[in-house]
Amino acid sequence: METWWQSFAAEAGPSMTYAGAAIVVALSGAGSARGIATASQSAAGVLSEKPELFGRLLVMVALPGTQGFYGFIIAILMAINTGLTDGKWDVSVGVGFALLMLGIGCGAVQLISAIKQGEASAAGISLVARRPEESGRALLFPALVETYAVVALLAAILFINWLTRVGAVLPPEAG
């Protein structure tokens, strides 16, 4: 006969994992959309008077979109490493909870960095509008913000791998 803990654990671990995956995708996508919108508004104003700057501004408009891809990568790694893709949902409550927290934390970093990167891009776009020859330097400001999105992505990859390896977190009855 199955105990209440076994019944709970069979559903809770995978559920928390997939909630974490959904949260990281939602937050990173929302941040990227907001960041791109901020940069696009700035670029549209500049391009209305200087359409020849389109190529220089496009990269700065697109940069905040990378966080959405990072969130997607994190979610896919969660799904692959926990067995969703091969039909084996063997995730303990401890691992599920840790992956939920990872999804929330990394999602928050991606959300905030995408929004701030959009603001940094808008500032760079304003610089390029006045001094087109400074487009390379203007690109550095949003690229610096990208650093923290990449750090969160790399941390997520490492933690997903550590948490999902065999024996990473033992259920209470095994300890």
Backbone torsions as a table, in degrees:
resi	resn	phi	psi	omega
1	MET	NA	137.1	-177.6
2	GLU	-78.9	133.5	178.1
3	THR	-80.7	165.5	179.1
4	TRP	-60.8	-35.4	-179.5
5	TRP	-66.6	-43.3	179.8
6	GLN	-63.8	-40.4	178.3
7	SER	-65.0	-45.6	178.2
8	PHE	-62.7	-47.1	-177.0
9	ALA	-63.9	-34.9	-179.5
10	ALA	-63.3	-30.9	-178.7
11	GLU	-100.4	-36.4	-172.0
12	ALA	-69.6	-44.4	-178.3
13	GLY	-58.5	-55.5	178.2
14	PRO	-62.5	-39.0	-178.7
15	SER	-62.3	-44.2	178.7
16	MET	-66.1	-37.8	178.5
17	THR	-60.2	-49.2	-176.0
18	TYR	-74.4	-26.2	171.6
19	ALA	-65.8	-42.0	177.2
20	GLY	-61.1	-41.1	178.4
21	ALA	-64.5	-42.9	179.3
22	ALA	-65.3	-40.0	-179.1
23	ILE	-65.2	-44.5	-178.9
24	VAL	-64.2	-37.6	177.7
25	VAL	-67.4	-44.4	-178.4
26	ALA	-63.8	-47.6	-177.8
27	LEU	-67.3	-44.4	-178.8
28	SER	-67.5	-38.3	177.3
29	GLY	-66.1	-41.5	178.5
30	ALA	-64.4	-41.6	178.3
31	GLY	-64.0	-43.4	179.1
32	SER	-63.0	-42.8	179.0
33	ALA	-61.0	-42.8	-180.0
34	ARG	-67.7	-43.1	-179.9
35	GLY	-63.8	-43.2	178.0
36	ILE	-65.3	-38.8	178.2
37	ALA	-62.0	-42.7	178.9
38	THR	-61.8	-48.4	-179.9
39	ALA	-66.4	-37.8	-179.6
40	SER	-63.9	-39.7	178.8
41	GLN	-61.4	-42.5	178.6
42	SER	-66.6	-44.6	-178.9
43	ALA	-65.0	-38.7	-179.4
44	ALA	-61.3	-39.6	177.7
45	GLY	-63.4	-43.2	179.9
46	VAL	-67.2	-45.3	-176.0
47	LEU	-67.8	-22.2	177.3
48	SER	-64.9	-25.3	178.9
49	GLU	-109.9	-23.8	-178.0
50	LYS	-135.1	71.9	-177.0
51	PRO	-63.3	-19.3	179.7
52	GLU	-68.3	-12.1	-179.9
53	LEU	-89.2	4.5	-175.7
54	PHE	-52.4	-49.7	-177.8
55	GLY	-60.5	-38.6	-180.0
56	ARG	-71.8	-30.3	-176.4
57	LEU	-88.6	-24.5	-175.9
58	LEU	-57.9	-41.4	-179.3
59	VAL	-62.8	-41.9	-179.2
60	MET	-69.0	-31.1	176.1
61	VAL	-70.8	-38.7	-175.5
62	ALA	-78.1	-25.7	-174.5
63	LEU	-51.6	-44.3	-179.0
64	PRO	-65.0	-10.3	178.8
65	GLY	-75.9	-15.9	-177.6
66	THR	-65.3	-31.8	-179.3
67	GLN	-62.6	-33.9	176.0
68	GLY	-62.2	-39.5	176.7
69	PHE	-67.8	-37.8	179.2
70	TYR	-62.8	-43.0	177.6
71	GLY	-62.0	-39.2	177.8
72	PHE	-63.6	-43.6	178.7
73	ILE	-60.9	-44.2	179.5
74	ILE	-60.4	-45.8	-179.1
75	ALA	-63.5	-42.2	179.2
76	ILE	-63.8	-41.9	178.1
77	LEU	-63.2	-38.5	176.3
78	MET	-60.9	-45.0	-178.2
79	ALA	-65.9	-44.9	-178.7
80	ILE	-65.8	-47.7	-173.7
81	ASN	-75.0	-12.4	178.9
82	THR	-107.2	1.6	173.3
83	GLY	96.1	3.7	179.2
84	LEU	-60.2	-40.4	-174.3
85	THR	-71.6	-21.4	178.6
86	ASP	-114.4	13.0	175.0
87	GLY	78.9	9.6	179.0
88	LYS	-107.7	99.4	-176.9
89	TRP	-92.7	66.7	-176.8
90	ASP	-103.6	80.5	-177.9
91	VAL	-125.6	123.3	178.2
92	SER	-72.2	164.4	177.6
93	VAL	-61.6	-40.8	-179.6
94	GLY	-62.4	-45.7	179.1
95	VAL	-67.8	-42.2	178.3
96	GLY	-58.7	-44.9	179.3
97	PHE	-64.8	-43.2	179.2
98	ALA	-61.6	-40.6	178.9
99	LEU	-70.8	-32.4	173.5
100	LEU	-62.0	-48.2	179.2
101	MET	-63.6	-37.9	176.8
102	LEU	-62.4	-43.2	178.3
103	GLY	-62.8	-41.8	178.7
104	ILE	-66.1	-48.3	-177.8
105	GLY	-64.5	-49.2	-180.0
106	CYS	-67.3	-36.2	176.5
107	GLY	-61.3	-40.7	178.8
108	ALA	-64.5	-42.8	178.1
109	VAL	-62.0	-45.1	-179.1
110	GLN	-65.3	-40.7	178.3
111	LEU	-58.8	-54.0	-175.7
112	ILE	-68.2	-42.2	-178.3
113	SER	-67.0	-34.8	178.0
114	ALA	-66.5	-42.5	178.5
115	ILE	-64.1	-46.7	-179.8
116	LYS	-67.5	-33.7	177.2
117	GLN	-67.1	-36.3	174.8
118	GLY	-61.8	-39.5	177.7
119	GLU	-67.8	-42.1	177.6
120	ALA	-65.2	-37.6	176.5
121	SER	-64.1	-41.5	178.7
122	ALA	-61.3	-39.2	177.2
123	ALA	-65.8	-42.1	177.2
124	GLY	-63.8	-38.1	177.7
125	ILE	-63.1	-39.4	176.6
126	SER	-62.8	-39.0	177.0
127	LEU	-63.8	-46.0	-179.3
128	VAL	-64.7	-32.5	178.3
129	ALA	-61.5	-37.5	-179.0
130	ARG	-87.8	-34.0	-176.8
131	ARG	-138.5	82.5	-176.3
132	PRO	-55.8	-28.2	-179.7
133	GLU	-68.9	-11.4	-179.5
134	GLU	-95.2	16.5	-176.1
135	SER	-62.2	-34.4	177.8
136	GLY	-64.8	-45.3	178.1
137	ARG	-68.0	-37.8	-179.6
138	ALA	-63.7	-28.7	179.7
139	LEU	-71.8	-22.6	-178.5
140	LEU	-64.6	-35.3	-176.0
141	PHE	-64.3	-52.3	176.1
142	PRO	-67.6	-28.1	178.5
143	ALA	-65.9	-34.4	177.4
144	LEU	-64.8	-37.1	177.5
145	VAL	-65.5	-34.9	179.4
146	GLU	-57.8	-30.1	-178.3
147	THR	-52.1	-42.1	-175.0
148	TYR	-76.6	-28.8	172.7
149	ALA	-66.4	-40.2	179.1
150	VAL	-67.8	-40.1	177.7
151	VAL	-60.1	-44.0	178.6
152	ALA	-64.5	-39.7	176.8
153	LEU	-61.4	-47.8	-179.5
154	LEU	-64.1	-41.0	177.0
155	ALA	-61.7	-42.2	179.5
156	ALA	-62.3	-44.3	179.0
157	ILE	-58.9	-46.8	179.6
158	LEU	-62.5	-47.8	-177.7
159	PHE	-66.4	-38.3	176.7
160	ILE	-60.8	-45.1	178.9
161	ASN	-64.3	-42.1	180.0
162	TRP	-67.3	-43.0	-175.6
163	LEU	-71.9	-28.4	-173.4
164	THR	-100.6	1.3	176.1
165	ARG	-71.8	154.9	-176.5
166	VAL	-57.2	127.8	177.2
167	GLY	81.4	10.4	-176.3
168	ALA	-64.0	-46.1	178.5
169	VAL	-131.7	119.3	-178.2
170	LEU	-87.7	142.9	175.1
171	PRO	-66.3	158.0	-175.8
172	PRO	-53.8	-36.8	-178.0
173	GLU	-71.9	-16.5	179.6
174	ALA	-86.5	-20.1	-176.8
175	GLY	-90.0	NA	NA
